[in-house]
Amino acid sequence: MAINDNLDAFKEVHSETSIDTSKKFRIGFIGCGWIAGAHLRALKNQPDVEIVAGCDLIPGKAAKFFEEGGVEGVKTDYASHKEMIDDKSLNLDAVTICTYNRQHAAPAIYALENGLNVLLEKPFTVTLEEAVEVMKAEKKSGKILSIGFQPRLDENMKMIKRIVESGELGKIYYIQTGGGRRRGIPTPFGTTFIEKETGGIGALGDIGCYSLDMLLNAVGYPKPLTVTGYKSAFFGTDPNYSNYVKSGHPEYAEKFGVDDFAAGFVRLEGDIILDFRISWAMNMDTAGDALILGTKGGLRIPSTECWNGSIGGPLKIYHEVAGSQVCTEIPVQKNEGPSLFEKKVRAFIDACKNGGTAPIPSSQIVINQAILDGICKSAELGHEIEITIPEV
Ligand SMILES: NC(=O)c1ccc[n+]([C@@H]2O[C@H](COP(=O)([O-])OP(=O)(O)OC[C@H]3O[C@@H](n4cnc5c(N)ncnc54)[C@H](O)[C@@H]3O)[C@@H](O)[C@H]2O)c1
């Protein structure tokens, strides 16, 4: 059974708004590595944005980044994010933070304390405690803090949320999510993802946070109550790991200080169970499809080979119609118009300029972070733990 004809029931109403370019929105980059390139391309396409500054801990990296990115007149002679933020001649409206995970909290807090809006890359932070400190600074500043989960802007992710919100599945009691790579520890640009001092968390923070967001956002981000967590690093710490051998970097095994596989069993508010697993490397082709089980219907979200921010095939709703068990297939939705990154930066800028709320708010993503953090803490302790998210 296909429901193409009925899809309009799930369609969103889009309204085009024109962009006021009379005053430029002045933005600075903190961190000029790989993902900063995606931010640069997206921001260059915004007619009301001026990229005025950028900094990186590695001397000369920021200047080279903007030169190669074709943006002129960007001030880059700063040794740290503090120096750039302290330069009041820049008249910054916002910063985009594209640093490795361990350097998310400190620049975000400093920027907020200095009255700047912040677009922060994912994961929110490494620990729950850090996320809470960032939220305190956010609250005090009254500025916008939005976190970089652009996959939730994918039309398929929006469809998943609309299906849940439509009530089609009934009361949700079980969600299963995660993602897997068979051999995919990310080291193409060095070791910032795999070292404890820079990455802090591995597959959990890299792709785990996205797969959690996919379902938690759909079911309304219920708070976690308890978690049993597991993490391991069998592949990353092995000098014979095939991709180290192929790339000629067996020494990465010694640098590896994070997880390459993690799993968690989480009790959520509202009597929902979350079953989660995530992998950068494992001896399996997939960690399984994502599932949402409800009293009236179940939703299957086919996994992709490697997390790519979308879905691996049509969504399937398993339910009963007139006493018969049927499966309704929902075709893969196309993403039209600007890239997800452009949509992400545009939503952030609009919120800053129009006094709106953060498009991807810390109040939701702190729950995501609490689960990642709970998995790490439970794994270290070797037993189930309770999770409490401090009020900010
Ligand atoms: N949204 C996405 O699709 C996506 C994709 C990839 C990575 N990311 C996230 O982006 C972040 C960065 O990833 P990456 O691949 O660009 O890493 P990277 O190592 O290539 O770049 C990070 C850069 O930040 C610099 N840096 C660190 N701390 C700094 C500080 N305090 N001030 C100035 N510069 C600082 C480093 O020197 C480095 O050049 C990670 O947290 C990652 O999870 C997001």
The ligand as a Gaussian input file, in Angstrom:
#p B3LYP/6-31G(d) Opt

LIG

0 1
 N       27.763000      19.248000      11.188000
 C       28.490000      18.381000      10.513000
 O       28.062000      17.815000       9.512000
 C       29.887000      18.078000      10.978000
 C       30.724000      17.334000      10.150000
 C       32.042000      17.114000      10.579000
 C       32.467000      17.594000      11.793000
 N       31.598000      18.278000      12.598000
 C       32.024000      18.776000      13.924000
 O       32.829000      19.911000      13.716000
 C       33.860000      19.967000      14.706000
 C       35.193000      20.179000      14.015000
 O       35.464000      19.116000      13.150000
 P       36.570000      19.246000      12.018000
 O       36.525000      17.992000      11.233000
 O       36.444000      20.526000      11.308000
 O       37.902000      19.250000      12.919000
 P       39.332000      19.789000      12.520000
 O       40.284000      19.198000      13.454000
 O       39.550000      19.634000      11.043000
 O       39.236000      21.358000      12.796000
 C       39.137000      21.922000      14.064000
 C       39.998000      23.171000      14.085000
 O       39.695000      23.909000      15.265000
 C       40.928000      24.497000      15.722000
 N       40.726000      24.880000      17.120000
 C       40.523000      24.075000      18.189000
 N       40.322000      24.796000      19.301000
 C       40.373000      26.102000      18.942000
 C       40.224000      27.329000      19.651000
 N       39.949000      27.365000      20.944000
 N       40.340000      28.488000      18.950000
 C       40.608000      28.466000      17.624000
 N       40.753000      27.323000      16.907000
 C       40.630000      26.156000      17.549000
 C       41.959000      23.415000      15.483000
 O       43.248000      23.919000      15.470000
 C       41.495000      22.871000      14.131000
 O       42.139000      23.541000      13.069000
 C       33.775000      18.664000      15.499000
 O       33.194000      18.920000      16.750000
 C       32.880000      17.775000      14.666000
 O       32.064000      16.913000      15.447000
 C       30.329000      18.542000      12.186000

